């Protein structure tokens, strides 16, 4: 939590923080503003007010609103990628991997900070740098899934990557739909439904060991 001090004129100002700690605090505060107002409705004035810093302090860390948004997007996409990668590594059982991965998507969307809005409802879909980051995230996760598929099934990497993109695309589409519902089905139920659908598809590519045993 930021500690505040009063200057001789009685104005409340944010206490000086180490640079990295201040950057994290500004990102946290900007998330509140972007979630509440969207990118185009937010302003650096709004963010400075929430963070209780002067605009010059804000500009010391971020040249402008666009750079601040990109920094925030990088932070939360990095967190989501980490959580999804952990889900893939949590078991050697592919059905469990699918369930854990889908659960990670829905947990991200259910977070109280509503960071998912940066990805789904920020109004920045046509921004080239935002598109590049989202595409890179999509590619990284599709590749991570493809490596598991290729290792387990012997599927050529190019074909496994197609499957990886399909799974990530389905998960994002289902999660995006769920995030927009005014009356949402239970998160766990929704996660299980998406996982069952994904498993019905990916189970058509059994592990090499299972395929060998079935032909004996």
PADREN-238032 format. One line per 2 residues: number of its first residue (from 0); for each residue x, y, z of C-alpha. Coordinates in steps of 0.1 Angstrom, whole numbers, m for minus. Layout:
N
NUM> X,Y,Z; ...
//
This chain:
216
0> 0,0,0; 13,35,m8
2> 21,57,22; 12,93,18
4> 26,125,33; 14,161,35
6> 36,189,22; 37,223,41
8> 7,235,22; m13,205,34
10> m15,187,0; m13,150,2
12> 14,135,m19; 26,100,m25
14> 57,90,m5; 89,85,m26
16> 92,49,m36; 120,29,m52
18> 117,31,m90; 105,m5,m96
20> 80,m3,m67; 66,30,m81
22> 63,15,m115; 43,m15,m101
24> 21,9,m82; 14,30,m113
26> 5,m1,m133; m19,m12,m105
28> m35,22,m105; m37,24,m142
30> m55,m10,m144; m83,4,m122
32> m87,33,m146; m85,13,m179
34> m110,m13,m165; m134,14,m154
36> m132,37,m185; m116,17,m213
38> m85,29,m231; m101,58,m249
40> m120,71,m219; m90,70,m196
42> m65,98,m192; m31,103,m176
44> m48,128,m153; m72,101,m140
46> m42,77,m134; m21,103,m117
48> m51,112,m94; m57,75,m85
50> m20,70,m79; m17,103,m59
52> 13,114,m79; 20,144,m101
54> 18,140,m139; 56,146,m141
56> 62,116,m119; 39,95,m140
58> 57,107,m172; 91,98,m156
60> 80,61,m158; 58,61,m189
62> 61,85,m219; 23,84,m225
64> m10,66,m220; m2,42,m249
66> 31,30,m234; 14,26,m200
68> m13,5,m215; 12,m17,m233
70> 32,m21,m201; 1,m32,m183
72> m9,m56,m211; 26,m71,m211
74> 24,m77,m173; m9,m95,m174
76> m3,m115,m205; 29,m126,m189
78> 10,m137,m158; m16,m156,m179
80> 11,m173,m199; 29,m184,m167
82> m3,m198,m153; m11,m217,m185
84> 24,m231,m188; 22,m243,m152
86> m12,m259,m160; 4,m278,m189
88> 32,m290,m167; 10,m301,m138
90> 4,m336,m150; 15,m362,m176
92> m22,m371,m181; m35,m351,m211
94> m71,m350,m199; m59,m334,m167
96> m38,m310,m187; m67,m299,m208
98> m89,m293,m177; m61,m274,m159
100> m55,m252,m189; m92,m243,m193
102> m95,m237,m156; m66,m212,m158
104> m84,m192,m185; m115,m190,m165
106> m97,m181,m133; m79,m153,m151
108> m113,m139,m163; m128,m143,m128
110> m101,m122,m111; m114,m93,m91
112> m90,m69,m108; m108,m76,m141
114> m75,m76,m160; m91,m97,m187
116> m108,m65,m200; m73,m54,m213
118> m75,m83,m237; m112,m85,m245
120> m129,m51,m240; m103,m23,m240
122> m113,m10,m274; m77,m15,m286
124> m84,m44,m310; m71,m25,m340
126> m40,m11,m324; m10,m27,m342
128> 12,m30,m311; m16,m45,m291
130> m23,m69,m319; 13,m79,m321
132> 14,m87,m284; m18,m107,m285
134> m6,m126,m315; 27,m134,m298
136> 9,m146,m267; m13,m168,m289
138> 17,m182,m308; 37,m189,m277
140> 9,m208,m260; 1,m227,m292
142> 37,m237,m295; 38,m248,m259
144> 7,m270,m264; 21,m283,m297
146> 53,m294,m281; 33,m315,m256
148> 12,m330,m285; 43,m337,m306
150> 61,m354,m277; 32,m375,m267
152> 18,m385,m301; 46,m383,m325
154> 26,m358,m346; 48,m337,m368
156> 54,m303,m352; 37,m283,m380
158> 6,m304,m375; 8,m303,m338
160> 11,m265,m340; m22,m264,m359
162> m39,m283,m331; m23,m260,m305
164> m37,m229,m323; m71,m245,m325
166> m72,m253,m288; m61,m218,m278
168> m85,m202,m302; m114,m223,m288
170> m104,m215,m252; m102,m177,m259
172> m135,m177,m278; m154,m196,m251
174> m138,m175,m223; m146,m142,m242
176> m182,m153,m245; m185,m162,m209
178> m170,m128,m198; m197,m110,m217
180> m227,m128,m202; m249,m109,m178
182> m260,m142,m162; m230,m165,m163
184> m231,m202,m157; m209,m213,m128
186> m172,m208,m135; m163,m244,m128
188> m192,m257,m148; m182,m235,m178
190> m146,m246,m174; m155,m282,m174
192> m178,m278,m205; m150,m262,m224
194> m125,m288,m213; m148,m316,m223
196> m153,m301,m258; m115,m297,m262
198> m108,m332,m249; m133,m348,m273
200> m111,m333,m301; m76,m338,m288
202> m83,m373,m276; m85,m383,m312
204> m47,m380,m312; m36,m406,m286
206> m2,m410,m271; 22,m431,m291
208> 23,m457,m263; m15,m459,m262
210> m17,m462,m300; 9,m490,m300
212> m9,m509,m273; m43,m507,m291
214> m28,m523,m323; m14,m553,m305
//
